[in-house]
Amino acid sequence: MSRINMEYHTEYREDAKKKIIAAALDIAAEHGWDAVTLDAIALSVGVTKPALYSYFKNREALLRDVTLEVVRNIQTGLETTLAHDNDIHRIIRNLAELLFEQQKPFANIFFQLPTRMRQDAKNHEEFAHFFDKSRIVIRDSLTRIKSDEGLLREIDPDAAAYMIIAMTMGLLTSSDFLEMDVNVAKKIWIDTVERYLLIGHRAGDKR
């Protein structure tokens, strides 16, 4: 893990915060969310624990920014995956890969999201903005695909986007809580999304 520069110029501070967050994500991925402590992060980035308080007032403030970093990464992944592809079968599988494979180390973060949103109004506002933006990205992609006759006319892109977001959150949180195998959760997600979009009968030979 990169060491951080403790200079107090704005650019150094931003770089240091990014490295601290990256260290926290690495620890969470390797050892689990409970292992993300200020002591572990300080050791990883090569500073003293008190020095971290110049960037984050406590562990909760750090975890909040770590959680936001995870959802921002998913947002970027959504935009990239849905940018130009109009093949709905390929899109569904690429989204499943993004949501269930690439984010697997951070599944327990999603389990904590509902609690964090209820406890902190600012968290609620920021996460709500993320979910709404994600819904719009999915809706607009489905609208584009539908206009190219890649979806049946009966499909409502806005309702479908709501369903996909809600089911994704439900599966990510419940699979962690129930210790469900990620491949099982991913298959449930793919099958359900395909059926909702009325393409399941077309996709049987492509699995």
VOBA-1610 file (N, C-alpha, C; in pm, whole numbers, padded with zeros to 5 digits, always signed):
BEGIN
Met+00085-00120+00000Met+00000+00000+00000Met+00088+00124+00000Ser+00053+00226-00078Ser+00129+00350-00085Ser+00129+00423+00048Arg+00242+00481+00080Arg+00252+00566+00198Arg+00192+00701+00167Ile+00144+00770+00270Ile+00083+00899+00245Ile+00175+01011+00288Asn+00165+01122+00219Asn+00241+01242+00250Asn+00157+01328+00343Met+00213+01363+00457Met+00136+01435+00557Met+00141+01586+00539Glu+00187+01635+00422Glu+00181+01777+00394Glu+00035+01823+00400Tyr+00015+01950+00429Tyr-00121+01998+00449Tyr-00173+02083+00333His-00100+02084+00220His-00153+02148+00102His-00275+02070+00054Thr-00366+02138-00010Thr-00492+02075-00052Thr-00470+01950-00135Glu-00377+01958-00234Glu-00357+01842-00321Glu-00300+01723-00245Tyr-00214+01751-00147Tyr-00159+01642-00067Tyr-00266+01580+00022Arg-00350+01665+00076Arg-00457+01614+00164Arg-00553+01525+00085Glu-00590+01568-00035Glu-00681+01487-00116Glu-00617+01354-00154Asp-00489+01359-00189Asp-00417+01236-00224Asp-00410+01143-00103Ala-00383+01202+00014Ala-00374+01122+00136Ala-00508+01056+00169Lys-00617+01131+00156Lys-00748+01074+00186Lys-00780+00957+00092Lys-00744+00972-00035Lys-00769+00865-00130Lys-00691+00739-00093Lys-00567+00758-00048Lys-00485+00643-00010Lys-00537+00577+00118Ile-00588+00657+00210Ile-00646+00602+00332Ile-00769+00520+00299Ile-00855+00574+00213Ile-00976+00502+00173Ile-00939+00373+00099Ala-00840+00382+00009Ala-00796+00263-00065Ala-00743+00157+00031Ala-00669+00200+00134Ala-00618+00106+00233Ala-00733+00038+00307Ala-00834+00114+00343Ala-00951+00059+00412Ala-01022-00044+00325Leu-01034-00016+00196Leu-01099-00110+00105Leu-01017-00238+00091Asp-00885-00224+00084Asp-00799-00342+00074Asp-00812-00430+00198Ile-00816-00366+00315Ile-00830-00442+00439Ile-00964-00513+00445Ala-01070-00442+00405Ala-01204-00501+00405Ala-01211-00620+00310Ala-01147-00606+00193Ala-01151-00713+00094Ala-01075-00837+00142Glu-00964-00817+00214Glu-00880-00929+00255Glu-00923-00990+00387His-00967-00906+00481His-00991-00955+00616His-01134-00935+00667Gly-01218-00867+00590Gly-01355-00842+00635Gly-01371-00703+00692Trp-01496-00660+00698Trp-01529-00522+00737Trp-01489-00490+00880Asp-01499-00587+00970Asp-01466-00562+01110Asp-01318-00535+01131Ala-01236-00577+01035Ala-01091-00556+01046Ala-01050-00415+01008Val-01143-00337+00955Val-01112-00199+00914Val-01110-00111+01038Thr-00993-00100+01099Thr-00975-00017+01217Thr-00874+00092+01186Leu-00874+00196+01266Leu-00777+00304+01245Leu-00635+00253+01266Asp-00617+00162+01360Asp-00484+00105+01383Asp-00434+00031+01258Ala-00521-00051+01198Ala-00483-00128+01080Ala-00452-00036+00962Ile-00532+00068+00946Ile-00512+00161+00834Ile-00384+00241+00854Ala-00360+00287+00976Ala-00238+00363+01005Ala-00114+00279+00973Leu-00117+00152+01010Leu-00005+00061+00980Leu+00011+00045+00829Ser-00100+00034+00758Ser-00096+00011+00614Ser-00038+00129+00537Val-00075+00251+00577Val-00030+00369+00503Val+00094+00434+00564Gly+00144+00379+00675Gly+00270+00424+00730Gly+00265+00554+00808Val+00157+00575+00884Val+00148+00693+00970Val+00102+00650+01108Thr+00104+00742+01201Thr+00052+00711+01334Thr-00099+00722+01334Lys-00160+00653+01426Lys-00306+00659+01437Lys-00355+00802+01461Pro-00292+00880+01552Pro-00338+01019+01571Pro-00334+01103+01443Ala-00238+01071+01353Ala-00229+01148+01229Ala-00353+01131+01142Leu-00419+01015+01153Leu-00539+00991+01072Leu-00652+01086+01111Tyr-00652+01133+01235Tyr-00759+01220+01281Tyr-00755+01357+01213Ser-00646+01389+01146Ser-00644+01515+01070Ser-00721+01502+00939Tyr-00756+01377+00905Tyr-00832+01352+00782Tyr-00974+01303+00811Phe-00989+01224+00916Phe-01120+01171+00954Phe-01133+01182+01106Lys-01242+01241+01151Lys-01254+01266+01295Lys-01273+01139+01376Asn-01323+01032+01312Asn-01338+00904+01381Asn-01356+00793+01278Arg-01366+00670+01326Arg-01380+00555+01237Arg-01509+00564+01156Glu-01616+00611+01217Glu-01743+00620+01146Glu-01735+00714+01027Ala-01665+00825+01044Ala-01649+00920+00933Ala-01570+00855+00819Leu-01469+00778+00855Leu-01392+00707+00753Leu-01477+00603+00682Leu-01552+00523+00758Leu-01635+00419+00697Leu-01741+00479+00605Arg-01790+00596+00643Arg-01888+00664+00557Arg-01826+00696+00421Asp-01704+00750+00421Asp-01639+00783+00294Asp-01599+00658+00216Val-01563+00552+00288Val-01531+00425+00222Val-01655+00370+00152Thr-01768+00376+00221Thr-01893+00327+00163Thr-01930+00408+00039Leu-01914+00540+00047Leu-01944+00624-00068Leu-01851+00593-00186Glu-01727+00559-00155Glu-01633+00524-00262Glu-01678+00398-00334Val-01728+00300-00259Val-01778+00177-00320Val-01895+00206-00413Val-01991+00287-00366Val-02108+00313-00450Val-02072+00400-00570Arg-01974+00488-00554Arg-01928+00567-00670Arg-01864+00476-00774Asn-01788+00378-00729Asn-01727+00285-00824Asn-01832+00205-00899Ile-01939+00168-00829Ile-02048+00097-00896Ile-02116+00189-00997Gln-02134+00316-00958Gln-02195+00413-01049Gln-02115+00424-01179Thr-01983+00434-01165Thr-01896+00442-01283Thr-01907+00314-01366Gly-01911+00200-01298Gly-01925+00073-01368Gly-02055+00062-01445Leu-02163+00110-01384Leu-02293+00111-01452Leu-02288+00195-01579Glu-02232+00314-01567Glu-02227+00404-01682Glu-02143+00345-01794Thr-02032+00280-01757Thr-01945+00219-01858Thr-02013+00100-01924Thr-02076+00015-01844Thr-02140-00106-01895Thr-02257-00074-01987Leu-02330+00033-01954Leu-02453+00064-02027Leu-02435+00171-02134Ala-02314+00219-02152Ala-02292+00337-02237Ala-02342+00321-02380His-02300+00215-02447His-02330+00204-02590His-02387+00069-02632Asp-02372-00031-02549Asp-02414-00167-02585Asp-02566-00176-02590Asn-02618-00233-02697Asn-02763-00252-02711Asn-02803-00398-02707Asp-02708-00486-02680Asp-02739-00629-02668Asp-02783-00656-02524Ile-02913-00675-02503Ile-02966-00685-02368Ile-02913-00807-02294His-02889-00917-02365His-02835-01037-02301His-02695-01012-02247Arg-02613-00948-02329Arg-02476-00918-02288Arg-02474-00817-02174Ile-02563-00718-02182Ile-02570-00616-02077Ile-02605-00679-01943Ile-02704-00770-01942Ile-02746-00833-01818Ile-02630-00910-01756Arg-02556-00983-01836Arg-02444-01060-01783Arg-02329-00970-01737Asn-02305-00863-01810Asn-02201-00769-01768Asn-02239-00698-01637Leu-02366-00665-01623Leu-02412-00604-01498Leu-02400-00702-01382Ala-02435-00828-01407Ala-02423-00930-01302Ala-02278-00945-01259Glu-02187-00942-01355Glu-02044-00950-01324Glu-02001-00832-01239Leu-02046-00712-01276Leu-02012-00591-01201Leu-02065-00598-01058Leu-02191-00636-01044Leu-02258-00628-00915Leu-02224-00742-00820Phe-02201-00861-00875Phe-02185-00978-00787Phe-02043-01033-00783Glu-01963-01006-00884Glu-01826-01056-00883Glu-01728-00946-00842Gln-01731-00834-00914Gln-01637-00728-00886Gln-01658-00666-00748Gln-01784-00664-00702Gln-01814-00603-00572Gln-01825-00706-00459Lys-01793-00831-00488Lys-01806-00936-00387Lys-01734-00904-00255Pro-01610-00850-00259Pro-01541-00823-00132Pro-01612-00721-00044Phe-01703-00643-00104Phe-01766-00534-00030Phe-01915-00556-00007Ala-01958-00683-00019Ala-02100-00713-00004Ala-02153-00671+00133Asn-02068-00686+00236Asn-02117-00651+00369Asn-02139-00501+00387Ile-02080-00422+00301Ile-02108-00278+00304Ile-02253-00253+00268Phe-02305-00324+00169Phe-02444-00307+00128Phe-02540-00351+00237Phe-02498-00451+00313Phe-02582-00496+00423Phe-02602-00385+00526Gln-02504-00297+00538Gln-02510-00189+00636Gln-02579-00063+00584Leu-02600-00054+00455Leu-02654+00069+00397Leu-02788+00113+00456Pro-02889+00024+00467Pro-03018+00070+00521Pro-03005+00129+00661Thr-02923+00066+00746Thr-02904+00117+00882Thr-02836+00252+00881Arg-02732+00264+00799Arg-02659+00390+00792Arg-02748+00503+00741Met-02833+00474+00645Met-02921+00578+00590Met-03021+00626+00693Arg-03071+00534+00775Arg-03168+00574+00878Arg-03103+00657+00988Gln-02977+00630+01016Gln-02911+00695+01128Gln-02855+00832+01095Asp-02831+00860+00969Asp-02763+00984+00931Asp-02835+01046+00812Ala-02893+01165+00834Ala-02970+01231+00728Ala-02883+01263+00608Lys-02756+01303+00633Lys-02667+01335+00521Lys-02636+01210+00440Asn-02612+01099+00510Asn-02593+00972+00441Asn-02713+00939+00354His-02832+00956+00412His-02955+00925+00340His-02964+01005+00211Glu-02934+01132+00218Glu-02943+01218+00100Glu-02843+01176-00007Glu-02720+01147+00035Glu-02617+01111-00062Glu-02644+00975-00126Phe-02685+00877-00044Phe-02714+00745-00099Phe-02839+00749-00187Ala-02938+00827-00146Ala-03060+00840-00227Ala-03026+00899-00363His-02936+00997-00364His-02892+01056-00491His-02823+00951-00577Phe-02738+00869-00516Phe-02670+00764-00591Phe-02769+00665-00651Phe-02867+00620-00572Phe-02964+00523-00621Phe-03048+00583-00733Asp-03086+00710-00718Asp-03169+00772-00821Asp-03089+00790-00951Lys-02962+00827-00939Lys-02880+00842-01058Lys-02860+00708-01127Ser-02840+00603-01047Ser-02824+00469-01103Ser-02952+00426-01175Arg-03067+00456-01113Arg-03196+00423-01177Arg-03209+00493-01312Ile-03169+00619-01318Ile-03180+00695-01442Ile-03088+00639-01549Val-02967+00601-01510Val-02873+00542-01606Val-02932+00413-01664Ile-02988+00328-01578Ile-03048+00203-01625Ile-03172+00231-01710Arg-03257+00322-01663Arg-03378+00357-01739Arg-03345+00407-01879Asp-03249+00497-01887Asp-03214+00554-02017Asp-03155+00449-02111Ser-03078+00357-02054Ser-03023+00250-02136Ser-03134+00159-02189Leu-03228+00122-02102Leu-03340+00037-02146Leu-03428+00109-02248Thr-03445+00239-02230Thr-03523+00317-02327Thr-03456+00314-02464Arg-03324+00330-02465Arg-03249+00326-02592Arg-03261+00189-02658Ile-03247+00084-02577Ile-03256-00052-02632Ile-03397-00079-02685Lys-03497-00032-02612Lys-03635-00051-02654Lys-03662+00022-02786Ser-03606+00139-02802Ser-03628+00215-02926Ser-03565+00144-03046Asp-03463+00062-03018Asp-03401-00017-03125Asp-03463-00156-03136Glu-03578-00173-03070Glu-03654-00297-03073Glu-03578-00414-03008Gly-03493-00379-02910Gly-03423-00482-02836Gly-03502-00530-02715Leu-03612-00460-02683Leu-03703-00500-02576Leu-03846-00499-02630Leu-03931-00579-02569Leu-04070-00580-02610Leu-04137-00448-02575Arg-04240-00414-02649Arg-04309-00286-02628Arg-04376-00276-02493Glu-04408-00392-02434Glu-04475-00390-02303Glu-04385-00344-02190Ile-04256-00343-02211Ile-04163-00309-02104Ile-04168-00159-02074Asp-04183-00126-01947Asp-04173+00012-01900Asp-04032+00032-01845Pro-03944+00104-01916Pro-03804+00119-01872Pro-03790+00176-01732Asp-03877+00269-01695Asp-03866+00330-01563Asp-03899+00229-01454Ala-04009+00155-01471Ala-04047+00053-01373Ala-03942-00058-01367Ala-03888-00095-01483Ala-03785-00199-01487Ala-03660-00154-01413Ala-03623-00026-01428Ala-03505+00026-01358Ala-03525+00022-01207Tyr-03645+00059-01160Tyr-03675+00051-01017Tyr-03663-00092-00967Met-03717-00185-01044Met-03713-00325-01003Met-03570-00376-00995Ile-03488-00343-01093Ile-03350-00390-01096Ile-03272-00336-00977Ile-03288-00207-00947Ile-03219-00147-00833Ile-03263-00213-00703Ala-03396-00227-00685Ala-03448-00284-00561Ala-03404-00428-00543Met-03411-00508-00649Met-03374-00648-00637Met-03224-00664-00614Thr-03145-00579-00678Thr-03001-00584-00658Thr-02966-00559-00512Met-03024-00453-00455Met-02997-00423-00315Met-03044-00536-00224Gly-03162-00590-00255Gly-03215-00699-00173Gly-03127-00822-00177Leu-03080-00859-00296Leu-02996-00978-00308Leu-02858-00957-00248Leu-02801-00838-00268Leu-02668-00813-00213Leu-02669-00817-00060Thr-02772-00758-00001Thr-02778-00757+00145Thr-02818-00894+00201Ser-02919-00958+00141Ser-02964-01086+00195Ser-02863-01197+00170Ser-02790-01193+00058Ser-02693-01298+00031Ser-02580-01294+00132Asp-02542-01173+00175Asp-02440-01163+00279Asp-02494-01212+00413Phe-02615-01169+00447Phe-02675-01207+00574Phe-02700-01357+00582Leu-02746-01416+00472Leu-02780-01559+00468Leu-02662-01646+00426Glu-02546-01582+00401Glu-02427-01652+00356Glu-02455-01732+00229Met-02528-01670+00138Met-02560-01733+00010Met-02439-01725-00083Asp-02410-01832-00153Asp-02301-01833-00249Asp-02324-01726-00355Val-02218-01653-00390Val-02233-01542-00484Val-02282-01589-00620Asn-02244-01710-00660Asn-02289-01761-00790Asn-02439-01791-00790Val-02489-01835-00675Val-02633-01859-00663Val-02708-01727-00671Ala-02660-01626-00596Ala-02724-01495-00599Ala-02721-01435-00739Lys-02608-01450-00806Lys-02595-01396-00942Lys-02691-01463-01038Lys-02705-01595-01027Lys-02798-01667-01117Lys-02942-01625-01091Ile-02979-01610-00963Ile-03114-01562-00931Ile-03138-01425-00994Trp-03038-01339-00982Trp-03049-01203-01038Trp-03068-01208-01189Ile-02983-01284-01258Ile-02991-01292-01404Ile-03126-01348-01448Asp-03168-01459-01387Asp-03295-01522-01425Asp-03412-01428-01403Thr-03411-01357-01290Thr-03523-01269-01258Thr-03528-01149-01350Val-03412-01088-01376Val-03408-00972-01466Val-03451-01012-01606Glu-03404-01127-01653Glu-03444-01172-01787Glu-03595-01195-01795Arg-03649-01259-01694Arg-03793-01287-01697Arg-03874-01157-01688Tyr-03829-01064-01605Tyr-03901-00938-01592Tyr-03900-00862-01724Leu-03789-00868-01794Leu-03779-00799-01922Leu-03838-00881-02037Leu-03901-00993-02002Leu-03971-01079-02099Leu-03878-01133-02206Ile-03754-01164-02164Ile-03661-01221-02263Ile-03611-01358-02218Gly-03659-01406-02104Gly-03609-01533-02053Gly-03624-01645-02153His-03735-01645-02227His-03758-01754-02323His-03664-01743-02441Arg-03604-01623-02463Arg-03509-01610-02574Arg-03367-01641-02531Ala-03341-01637-02400Ala-03204-01645-02352Ala-03161-01785-02312Gly-03252-01881-02319Gly-03222-02014-02265Gly-03099-02079-02325Asp-03073-02054-02452Asp-02959-02119-02515Asp-02831-02036-02507Lys-02839-01924-02429Lys-02722-01838-02422Lys-02660-01840-02283Arg-02708-01921-02194Arg-02656-01926-02057Arg-02533-02012-02049
//
